[in-house]
Amino acid sequence: MFELINQISRWAIPVVLLVIPLIAFIKRVPVFETFVEGAEEGFSTAIKTIPYLVAMLVAVSVFRASGAMQLMADYFSPLLDNVGFPAEVLPHAIMRPLSGGAALGIATDLIKTHGPDSFIGKLVSTMQGTSDTTFYVLTLYFGSVGVRRYRYAVATGLCADITTLVASLFIAHVMFTT
């Protein structure tokens, strides 16, 4: 099982990098020109998103500096200990929907403290790879295109975050505790 996963991991990106230009060549798509057009559009989108990015980073900093994140972690940790979820990982689970960079910083600290081969290191790595930054995406992308009513996007995003959290815990227990 592990060998199959290693082989897929090793060959996935090279295959994608070969197949996409090959398909474009077969369909006679001007690859370089198309890439340059996309880069131009990406640059203008990046300029539009800067104010929303700054606002989100300030909000995340206030959340962390106020102690609210640690308060939430302390409150929920007894409940999560009963289901095999280490309390040390809870700040990462809280921060991941808010900011990928902050969550990566927490993950890095956990891996430095507990080691990359520990259950906590493997769990936080799995969580980092399976979840998304819901509020960051909503703020940045919806804000940059002028969406004001998110409707079900917040609930759906948070539902997906909880689902990936539970799936990460399940996968980490199945794969790494034998």
C-alpha distance (Angstrom), angle and dihedral (degrees) to the residues before:
residue distance angle dihedral
M1 . . .
F2 3.80 . .
E3 3.82 91.4 .
L4 3.81 91.1 53.6
I5 3.81 91.2 50.2
N6 3.82 90.0 48.0
Q7 3.81 91.9 51.4
I8 3.81 93.0 47.9
S9 3.81 90.1 48.3
R10 3.78 92.4 48.4
W11 3.82 95.5 50.4
A12 3.82 104.9 31.5
I13 3.81 99.3 87.2
P14 3.83 97.3 39.8
V15 3.81 90.0 50.0
V16 3.81 92.1 49.6
L17 3.82 91.0 46.8
L18 3.79 89.4 52.5
V19 3.81 100.0 40.3
I20 3.83 99.2 49.5
P21 3.84 96.5 55.2
L22 3.80 89.5 40.9
I23 3.82 91.8 55.0
A24 3.81 90.0 45.1
F25 3.82 90.1 51.2
I26 3.81 91.5 49.3
K27 3.82 90.9 49.7
R28 3.83 89.6 45.5
V29 3.81 93.9 -120.8
P30 3.82 112.7 162.3
V31 3.81 95.0 -120.1
F32 3.81 100.2 -170.4
E33 3.80 95.2 44.7
T34 3.80 91.1 46.9
F35 3.80 90.0 49.7
V36 3.83 92.0 51.1
E37 3.83 91.8 49.4
G38 3.79 90.2 50.8
A39 3.81 91.3 48.4
E40 3.81 90.5 52.8
E41 3.80 91.4 51.3
G42 3.80 90.1 46.3
F43 3.79 91.6 53.0
S44 3.80 93.2 52.6
T45 3.81 90.0 47.3
A46 3.81 90.1 50.9
I47 3.81 90.9 53.8
K48 3.83 90.4 52.0
T49 3.80 92.9 50.2
I50 3.83 98.8 52.3
P51 3.85 96.5 89.9
Y52 3.81 91.4 49.7
L53 3.79 91.3 46.8
V54 3.81 91.9 52.5
A55 3.82 91.1 48.4
M56 3.80 91.9 50.9
L57 3.81 93.4 47.7
V58 3.82 91.0 50.9
A59 3.82 91.3 49.5
V60 3.81 92.0 50.2
S61 3.81 91.4 48.1
V62 3.80 91.2 51.4
F63 3.82 90.6 48.8
R64 3.80 92.3 52.7
A65 3.81 97.4 39.1
S66 3.80 93.5 48.9
G67 3.79 91.7 60.1
A68 3.82 92.3 -120.8
M69 3.79 92.0 123.4
Q70 3.80 92.8 53.5
L71 3.80 90.4 45.0
M72 3.82 90.5 55.0
A73 3.80 90.8 46.6
D74 3.80 92.2 51.1
Y75 3.81 91.9 47.3
F76 3.82 96.7 51.3
S77 3.80 100.6 35.3
P78 3.86 97.6 87.7
L79 3.80 90.7 54.3
L80 3.81 93.8 47.2
D81 3.80 93.7 47.6
N82 3.81 87.1 66.8
V83 3.83 92.4 60.5
G84 3.81 96.4 46.1
F85 3.78 96.9 -98.8
P86 3.82 110.6 138.3
A87 3.81 112.5 -126.6
E88 3.81 90.3 -137.8
V89 3.81 90.6 67.8
L90 3.80 95.2 51.9
P91 3.84 95.7 88.5
H92 3.80 88.0 56.5
A93 3.81 91.2 50.0
I94 3.80 90.0 50.6
M95 3.80 95.2 45.5
R96 3.81 98.8 43.1
P97 3.85 96.0 77.7
L98 3.80 89.1 49.2
S99 3.78 106.3 44.1
G100 3.77 133.4 1.6
G101 3.80 92.9 -158.7
A102 3.80 94.0 51.0
A103 3.81 90.8 45.7
L104 3.79 90.2 50.0
G105 3.80 89.4 51.7
I106 3.80 90.7 52.2
A107 3.81 90.6 46.2
T108 3.80 90.5 50.5
D109 3.81 91.2 51.3
L110 3.81 91.4 48.7
I111 3.79 91.8 49.6
K112 3.81 91.4 48.1
T113 3.80 91.0 49.1
H114 3.81 100.4 42.2
G115 3.80 101.7 22.3
P116 3.80 131.3 -111.9
D117 3.81 93.0 -93.9
S118 3.81 95.1 51.3
F119 3.79 120.7 102.4
I120 3.80 89.7 -111.8
G121 3.81 91.3 51.2
K122 3.78 92.4 49.5
L123 3.81 93.2 43.9
V124 3.80 94.6 50.0
S125 3.81 90.3 46.3
T126 3.79 90.3 52.2
M127 3.79 90.9 47.6
Q128 3.80 91.6 48.8
G129 3.78 90.7 53.9
T130 3.79 99.3 43.3
S131 3.78 105.0 42.9
D132 3.78 132.4 67.0
T133 3.78 137.1 -142.8
T134 3.79 97.6 -104.7
F135 3.79 100.4 177.7
Y136 3.80 91.9 40.7
V137 3.81 90.5 53.6
L138 3.80 93.0 45.8
T139 3.79 93.8 47.2
L140 3.77 97.4 42.4
Y141 3.78 104.2 37.5
F142 3.78 101.0 30.7
G143 3.80 90.6 43.5
S144 3.78 94.1 49.0
V145 3.80 92.6 55.3
G146 3.79 95.0 40.5
V147 3.80 101.5 -107.7
R148 3.82 106.5 159.4
R149 3.80 101.9 170.8
Y150 3.77 111.8 58.5
R151 3.82 93.2 -177.2
Y152 3.80 106.6 179.5
A153 3.79 97.3 -8.4
V154 3.82 95.2 98.1
A155 3.81 94.4 47.7
T156 3.79 92.0 44.2
G157 3.80 92.6 47.7
L158 3.81 93.1 48.5
C159 3.80 90.5 46.4
A160 3.80 88.5 53.4
D161 3.82 90.2 48.3
I162 3.80 91.8 52.6
T163 3.79 90.6 46.1
T164 3.80 92.4 52.4
L165 3.80 90.3 45.9
V166 3.80 91.6 54.4
A167 3.82 91.4 42.6
S168 3.81 91.4 49.6
L169 3.79 91.0 51.2
F170 3.81 91.3 47.9
I171 3.81 93.4 46.7
A172 3.80 92.7 46.2
H173 3.81 91.4 50.8
V174 3.82 92.6 46.9
M175 3.80 96.5 43.3
F176 3.79 102.7 34.3
T177 3.82 108.4 31.1
T178 3.77 109.7 65.6
